[in-house]
């Protein structure tokens, strides 16, 4: 550090360089030039091999920031040698903007390289490239009092850290700075400005004010005032092609380096607008090419998916190195398992990235690093291998003392990586203990452009999330007020002169309408369909295609129909795609008619797009006109049109399975183009069983002998979907042959098809080849063989099959293990051997979530035979698994094992599970407790289930109701009954039905007015299931439910369930005296139609009701009862005697009139004969009746 007595701002023009000084200058500067000349470009995914920057650098497009651009189609990028042309001041200053990963740092290195080569800016004696991230307190400690840093200190520290510059060289450098002979390249202002050390502020300000310099910064830094600002916007379209060719030339994979292969890769990128757009950013294109070099890139559709793929690739390489695993073995490990094995490393990087974003530091200093380490309790100094993932780089400064690599300061290799990992942390923390803090973070920063890419990554990560509640939480936070600020911003961008900005605004609107389709957002997109730029219109169509189907407006559909008549073919194709994506809601007559017209378009792509759209509209579009037009399209001259028409006919469903449709599809199976044949197979498979004619099956069997792999695989799938109707010996033989095909996709499809053919496929030959397939070289075939054997089920339960599946449980590939678990579960109790149970218990400890879940499920399906102590203990542990599906399946398994699993530990664990954060787990725990039966009816269980009856989730409440029903009379506490009555008043049908069922099973103890009244109301419920269960429940409550209201309600329904319940309550009723005349008459008419239902109902109870109420209609009932039960009745004065199978029963009527009316009732009863007993010696008028056979 220079002393303050010789400040840099003192004039030095009077100095003259001596010969020694000149030689010193040349020596020092030659060393700098040599460093620049040695700059190279290392591929991020292969840092070992480097390529000279002079041979590898591809020019980036540089534009003036105020220039309206159609940026990526520019043919000639601005040469960097002209970058100072617009500078008017004596001191040349240029601000170079660009987003993360655009290549700003490489641009600086290339500029320094060309200067060192004598090709650029020869007016400067020296160019100094300073990565601003290195200007930290750690590398530039605070000076002693009275001292300060000078420009020469930057040169000393950055380029000559190991030896001091001579005094002559120092003076020479200071003079050149004063004369304007030094150009500074200051890289990374956007991240540096937030954390510039206080003792370097004066030096940095002096440099920016007095020195020629080029400053690079992220685009969101808008506080700098530079008269000349340029922007790096990435590669041109032509440069992308050049980069791809150069990339594969350099990695030396000649097999992938033919011009045809280059063109195929370029075509693939262009077919995906989103991928093509991000490919203009150098780092993204490098990642795409890196993935291409190692695997198929066809799955990658978004930038987040691109980074996901790269991180997975890096993790696999890291695991190979760390665990010395063979590459062939790692390729078979599931993506989920790879992330699980690297979860600590990824969590560390995510925490580090997020805290770095919060702190706004460029370099990951001690404080930021410690925060990240404390967060996950993992420390870099103890685990230096964390650096081996390849995401972090250390500052290239020499270590001090005993400083290890883990104690150095690091930075993310690319800023975009930092933002990706920060997004991973945000997504994870949003559902954890720090949820409130993350929500506040999003609210605070969602309009801050510094966090734009990070939140975009978070959006992409949530798009792949299987938990809808987590997705809802993220987007509810993003789209919370003030949303109007975002809409105002987008409205401005939609009017921008730049087509790319308008297109970007459409993309953002697309994200909004996909999640929260406000009428303003939809209207904005509809208006953009009339944009003058083709690409903008297409992006608007793509955005509308992703809209929430329930929220799409008729206005939007009408505009899309209008777009079908546009003169631009791309717009018509985009409108077809959008209408197809909207689906059934767009299946209005006007839309269908317009698409049928488009089917006659002169352009092949348009006709194909119209076919696809009609197919996506589904069965509602299956009109005669549509079917006829698609049948014609199957005979089109264009292969894509024919193939799309075949697929569309399949999508219209089984209702179009007429000879007129099936016949051309069978013909298409013999088409000259493989894609048409493959599509015809798909269509026939989609139509399914209705296409199961001998001709179709024979044609599909013939297709199994085709040369094209896709055709064979699709034919297999079609035969599988047709199902048992295709289960002929010829089909079996052909599929068994296909299992020996060289292509794994074909073998996989053959396995699936054999499983779908059902029990008829359980032949010795089929089972034998499926067992062989369990040892196939490709994991997908092994996994499909497991599924097939599981589908065949018990018929495949040979020792050989079971042993082969147990062997599959030891496979390295998670899908294979999970499917083997499921197969053993479907085979059932026949597979419940000690070896199987032991292997499934081992699988419960697997690293993969799906394997553990499948193992739980299988153990449950094995039933009581799996009720060993080891199994039950393992399932209790699984109840605490980190993955909610495993916890839910563990509950289900315990329930399926039943009462043998009803230990205190199990019951206690299930009670804890009732408080789980996940709805499915809570519901499954309820069901399991019910299945454990009366042993589980403890006070703690009942109390927890009562709480579950008030759960926010419908499924949990319904499951709690069902559980109470299974616990039955062991859970009749008043608190339980009251909670079930409350559940009866809810809106969810499953909850109401479950509550009815539970109250019914509790039985007569629940037969209070408070219970009977809501059950009576439920008899009129709109849902049949609720009505049926209410009927059944009332019957189970016994005689107390025999009220006028309930009886009338049951009579009104009058189905089998109602009749049975009516009989039950009347048989149990202690009294019928409260019934009114109208009800008694209805009962008589009911019994008259269904006389058998009188059996078991007490005639004594009826007689008492007749006597108490004096309702004449009871007389008709008594007469009918006597007839049906073959009883004799005598009437003497006011005494009525009933003679049945036991001792006579006498009834003393209160008055003679009742007896007379009863006589009238008997007289009117058809099929009865009456006679007056002539025995006067008893002094009685005796009337007898008997049934006449």
SEDO-564891 format. One record per residue (C-alpha): residue in one letter; y, x, z. Coordinates in steps of 0.2 Angstrom, whole numbers, plus 5000, padded with zeros to 4 digits. Layout:
BEGIN
AYXZ...
This chain:
BEGIN
X500050005000X501750074995X503150095008X504549975009X505750125006X505350124988X505549944983X504949894966X506549814961X507549974961X508050034944X506950174937X507650194919X508350364923X506550434925X505850534911X503950554910X503350734911X501850794902X500750784918X501350614921X500950564903X499150634905X498950544921X499450384913X498250404899X496850454910X497150304922X497450174908X495950234898X494850194913X495550014912X495350004893X493550054895X493249914908X494049784896X492949854881X491449834892X491749644895X490249544890X489649364890X488249324901X487249164899X487349064915X485549034915X485149214911X486249334919X485149484916X485449484897X487349514892X488149504875X489749604870X491249494871X491849554854X490249494845X490049334856X491749254858X492049094848X493849044847X494448904857X495648774851X497348804858X498748674856X500548654862X500448524876X501648404868X500848404851X499948244847X498248294843X496648234834X496048394844X494248424840X494348394821X495648534819X494948664806X496048814811X496248864830X497948944835X497649134835X498149204853X499149344845X500449204841X500549134858X502249214862X503049144846X503949004855X504549114870X506449114869X506849214885X506749404886X505349394899X503849314890X503049184900X501649064895X500648934905X498948904898X498148744904X496348684903X495048584913X493648664923X492448754912X493548754897X493448944895X495148994903X494349154912X493449204896X495049184886X495849304897X494449434896X494449414877X496349444876X496149604887X494649664876X495649644860X497149734867X495949874873X495349884855X497049904848X496949734839X498249634850X499949654858X500149834854X501949824861X501249834879X500649994886X499549904899X498849734901X498249694919X497049554921X497149484939X495849344945X497049254957X495549204968X495449394973X497249384981X496649334999X497049395016X495349485017X495749595002X497549605005X497749615024X499549575032X500549735031X501349815046X503049775051X504349835038X503149855024X502749745010X501549744995X502149804978X501549774960X500749944960X499649884975X498849754963X498449884951X497749994965X496649864973X496049774958X495649924947X495550084957X494850024974X493950194977X495350314974X497150324976X498350324961X499350484959X501150484963X501550524945X500450374939X501250264952X503050304946X502450294928X501850114931X503350064940X504450124925X503350024913X503549864923X505449884923X505449914904X504349764900X502949864894X501649784905X500849614902X499949524916X498549404914X498549294929X496949184930X496749034941X498348974947X497848794951X496648844965X497648994971X499348904974X498648794988X498148954998X499249094993X499449215008X501149205016X501349395015X500949394996X502249254991X503649364988X502649484978X501949344967X503649264965X504349434960X502949454947X503149284940X505049304939X505249474932X503649514922X502949464906X501349364910X500149234904X499649114918X498049004917X497848844927X496948684928X497748544919X498148434935X499348564941X501048494935X502248574947X502548734937X504048734925X503648844910X504648824894X503048874884X501448784889X499948774879X498248694882X496448754879X495548594873X493848674869X492848704854X493248624837X491848524829X491448674818X491448794832X490148694841X488948714826X489348904826X489048914845X487348834844X486848944830X487449104839X486649044855X484849034848X485149194838X485549284853X484149224864X482949284851X481949124849X481749134830X480548984830X482048884835X483348964824X483048894807X484548804799X483548644799X483348664818X485248694820X485648544810X484448434820X485248484836X486948454829X486448284823X485748244840X487348284849X488348174836X487248024839X487748024857X489647994858X489748044876X488748204874X489648254859X491248234868X490748344883X490048474871X491748524866X491948604883X491148774882X490148774899X489448604895X488848664878X488048814886X487148704898X486548594884X485948744874X485148814889X484148654892X483648644874X482948824875X481848774889X481448584887X481948424878X483748374879X483448194873X483548124891X485248184894X486648054890X488048094902X488848254910X488148214927X486348204919X486748374910X487148454927X485648374935X484548454922X485348624924X485248624943X483348574942X483148714930X483948834941X482948774956X481348794947X481848974942X482349004960X480648934967X479749044955X480649194961X480649154980X478849094981X478149194967X477549044959X476849054941X477948974928X476548864922X476248794939X478148754942X478248664926X477048534933X477948504949X478948344949X480848344948X480848254965X479748384973X480848524966X482348444974X481448424990X480848604991X482648664988X483448524999X484148655012X484848764998X485648614989X486348545005X487148705009X487948724992X488548544993X489248565010X490148725005X490848644989X491548494998X492348595012X493048704999X493848554989X494548495006X495248655010X495948694993X495448874994X494748964979X493649094988X492449035001X493149115015X492449135033X493148975040X492548865025X490848945025X490648925043X491048735042X489748715028X488448815038X488748725054X488548555045X486748585040X486348715053X485948845040X486749015040X486949125025X486849295034X485149235041X484549165024X485349275010X484149204998X485249054997X486349154985X484849174973X484948994966X486249064954X487748954958X488849074969X489549244965X490249364977X491949444975X491649614967X492449714981X491449854990X490649805006X491349875022X490349955035X488649865038X489249715028X487849625020X487849515004X487749365014X489349415024X490349435008X491549305001X490949204987X491549084974X490648954963X490249034946X491148884938X492448764945X491448624937X489948674947X490948664963X491448494959X489748434955X489048494971X490548424981X490048254973X488248274979X488948304997X490048154995X488648034989X487548095003X488848085017X489447915011X487847835018X487747945033X488647965049X490148025040X490247865030X491947805036X492747985033X492047985015X492747805012X494447865019X494348025008X494047924992X495447804996X496647954999X496148054983X495547934970X497147944960X497248134963X496848224947X496148374956X494748264962X494448164945X492948264939X492148264957X492248074958X491648064940X490148164945X489948054960X489947904949X488647974938X487548024953X487647844959X487147784941X485447854944X485247794962X483947664965X484747594981X485947454975X486847444992X487347634991X488047594973X488947444979X489747544993X490347684982X491147564969X491847444981X492747594989X493347654972X493947484965X494747434982X496647404981X497747474975X496747444959X498347394950X498947574950X497347624940X497647474927X499447524925X498947704921X497647644909X498747524900X499947664897X498547774890X497947644879X499647644870X499647834869X499947924852X498348024855X496747944850X495748054862X496747984877X496547804871X494747834869X494647914886X495547764893X494247644885X492847754893X493647724910X493847544907X492047534903X491547604920X492647464928X491947314918X490247384921X490547364940X491947244943X492447164926X494147094930X494946984916X496247114914X495047254910X494047144898X495647084889X496247264888X494547314879X494547164868X496347214862X495847394858X494547324846X495947314834X496447494837X496947594821X495747734825X493847714822X493247814836X494347714849X493647554842X491947614844X492247674862X492947504866X491347424858X490247544869X491247494884X491047304881X489247334878X489047394896X489947244904X489147154918X488347014907X488746874920X490546914919X490746924900X492046804893X491946694878X493546774872X492646944872X491146874862X492346784850X493246954846X491647034844X491046904831X492746934822X492347124822X490747084813X491847044798X492847204799X492947314784X492447464793X490547484795X490647584811X491547434819X490347314813X488947414819X489847434836X490047244837X488247224834X487747344848X488947254860X488347084856X486547144858X486947224875X487747064881X486046984877X485646804880X487346754886X487946794868X486646684860X487846554854X487546464837X489146554831X488546724836X486746694829X487446634812X488646784811X487246904814X486146814801X487546844788X487647024793X485847044790X486247024771X487547164772X487547304759X487547444772X485847494778X486447544796X487347374798X485747274793X484747374805X486047354819X486047164816X484147164818X484247254834X485647134841X484646984836X483147054845X484147084861X484746904861X483046864865X482046694864X483646594863X483946674846X482246624840X482846494827X482046454811X483446544801X483346694812X481446714811X481546684792X482946814790X481946944800X480346914791X481346954775X482047104783X480347174787X480147184768X481847274766X481947434756X482647534770X481447604783X482647584798X482947404794X481047364792X480747454809X482147364818X481647194811X479847224817X480447264835X481647114834X480246994830X479247054845X480747034856X480946854851X479346824861X477746734859X478546574852X478746654835X476946704835X476546604819X475546654804X477146674794X477746814807X476046894811X475546914793X477047024788X476847124804X475047154799X475647214782X476947324790X475447414799X475047484783X476847534778X477147704770X478347754783X477647804801X479147724810X478847554802X477047564806X477447614824X478747474826X477447344819X476247404833X477647374846X478047204840X476247144840X475947214857X477547124863X476946954856X475346994865X473846874867X474546754854X474346894841X472446914846X471746864829X470246964822X471347024808X472747094820X471447174831X470547254816X472247314809X472747394826X470947474827X471247544809X472947614815X472147714829X471447814815X473147854807X473848034806X475447994815X475448014834X476747884837X475747754827X474147794836X475047784853X475947624849X474247544843X473447594859X474847504869X474747354858X472947334861X473247354879X474547214879X473447094870X472347114885X470547044887X470546954870X470547134862X469047194873X467847214859X466547354857X467547414842X469147424852X468247514866X467447644854X469147674846X470047694862X468747814869X468947914853X470847914856X470547994873X469948144864X471548164853X472448324853X474148244858X474348204876X475448054873X474047974863X472748004877X473947934890X474147774880X472347754877X472047774896X473347634899X472547524886X470847534893X471547494910X472447334903X470847274895X470247224912X468447214919X467647204902X468147384900X467047434915X465647504904X464747664908X465547754893X467347704897X467247744915X466447914910X467847964899X469147904911X468348024924X468448164912X470248114909X470648144927X470448324923X471548324908X472648474905X474148354904X474748274921X475248114912X473548084905X472748114923X474047994930X473647864918X471747884920X472047854939X472947694935X471647634923X470247664935X471247574948X471547424937X469647414933X469547414952X467947384961X466847384946X467347574944X466747604962X465447734959X465247894969X465747994954X467447904951X467847904970X467548094971X468548124955X470048024962X469848124979X469948284969X471548214960X472348194977X472448384978X473348394962X475048484961X475848344951X476548204962X476348064949X474448104948X474248104967X475247944969X474247854955X472547924963X473147844979X473447674971X471847684962X470847714978X471847574986X471347444972X469547494972X469647434990X468447435004X467047514993X468147674993X468347675012X467347835014X467747965027X468248085013X469447965005X470247915022X470448095026X471248135009X472447995011X472948045028X473348215021X474348135007X475448055020X476148225024X476548265006X478348325001X478548184988X479148014993X478147914981X476548004986X476847955004X477247775000X475647764989X474547835002X475147715015X474847565003X473147634999X472647645017X473147465020X472147405005X470547495012X470747365026X469847365043X468747515038X470247625038X470747575056X470347745063X471347825077X471947965064X472547835052X473447725064X474247885072X474747945054X475547775050X476547765066X477247935061X477647865043X478647725052X479947865055X479847935038X481547985030X481247875014X481347695017X479947645005X478747745015X479247665031X479147495023X477347535016X476847595032X477247425040X476347345026X474847455029X474747415047X474847235044X473447235031X472347335043X472647195055X472147165073X471247325075X472847415073X473747315087X473947455099X475347475111X476047625101X475947525085X476847375092X478147475100X478447575083X478547405074X479847335086X480947495083X480647465064X481447295066X483047385069X482947495054X484447515043X483447455027X483147275024X481447305016X480847395031X481447265043X480647125033X478947225032X478947255050X479147065053X477647035042X476647165050X476947095068X476446925062X474846995054X474347085070X474146915077X474146855095X473947035102X475747065096X476446915105X477347015119X478946975126X479747125117X479047075100X479646895102X481346945108X481547065093X480946935081X482146805088X483546935084X482846955066X483046775064X484846805064X484746955052X486046965038X484646985025X483746825019X482146915016X482146985034X482446805041X481146725031X479846865036X480346835054X480046645052X478346685044X477846805058X478246675071X477146555062X475746685062X475946715081X475746525083X475646445100X475846615108X477746605104X478246435109X479746485120X481246365119X482246515113X481046535098X481046355094X482946345095X483146495083X481946425071X482846255071X484446355067X483546445053X483046275046X484946245042X485146395032X485446395013X484046515008X482446425003X481246555009X482046555026X481946365027X480146355021X479646495033X480546405048X479646245044X477946335043X478246425060X478746265069X477246175062X476046315068X476846315085X476246135085X476545985097X477546095109X478846095096X478745905094X480545875101X481845765094X482845925091X481445995080X480945825072X482645785066X483045935055X481245935048X481545755043X483145815034X482145945026X480945815018X482445785006X482745965002X483146014984X481746144984X479946084982X479246224993X480446175007X479945995006X478046035005X478146145021X479246015030X477845885026X476546005033X477546055048X477845875053X475945835052X475645985064X476845915077X475745765081X476145595087X477845625093X478445645075X477845465071X479645395071X480345265059X481345395050X479945525048X478745395042X479945325029X480345505023X478445545021X478145375012X479545415000X478745574995X477045504994X476145664988X474545734995X475445845008X476545695014X474945575015X473945705025X475445735037X475745545038X473945515043X473945665056X475545595065X474845415065X473145475072X473945565086X475345435090X475145365107X476245215102X476845135086X477845005095X479545085090X479245045071X480344915063X479744775051X480144865035X479245015040X477644915045X477744825028X477844995019X476345065029X475344915025X475744935006X475345115007X473645095016X473244955004X473345074990X472545215000X471345125012X470345285016X471845355025X471645225039X470145305045X470445385062X471945285066X471745195082X471545005080X472044985098X473645075095X474044955081X473544805092X474744855106X476144875093X475744705087X475744635104X477344725109X478344705093X477644535087X477944595070X476844485059X476544625046X475544715059X474244565057X473944615039X473744795044X472444745057X471544645044X471544795032X470944905046X469544795051X468944785033X469044975030X468245025047X466944885046X467444805062X467244625068X468644525076X468544365086X469944265092X469744145107X471344065113X472444215116X471044335118X470644455103X469044555104X468644695092X466844745089X466544915082X465345065085X465645065103X465944935117X466944785112X468844795116X469844645121X471644615119X472644475128X474044425117X475644365125X475644205115X474444095104X475644115089X475144295087X473344245086X473744115073X474644235062X473244355063X472044225057X473244195043X473144375039X471244385039X471244225028X472344305015X471344475015X470344474999X468544525000X468344445018X467444285023X467944185038X466944065048X467243965064X465843985077X465143815082X464543865099X465543745109X464643785125X465743925128X467343815126X468043945113X468643935096X467844085088X468444155072X467344305065X467544405049X466444535041X466544635025X465544555010X464644685001
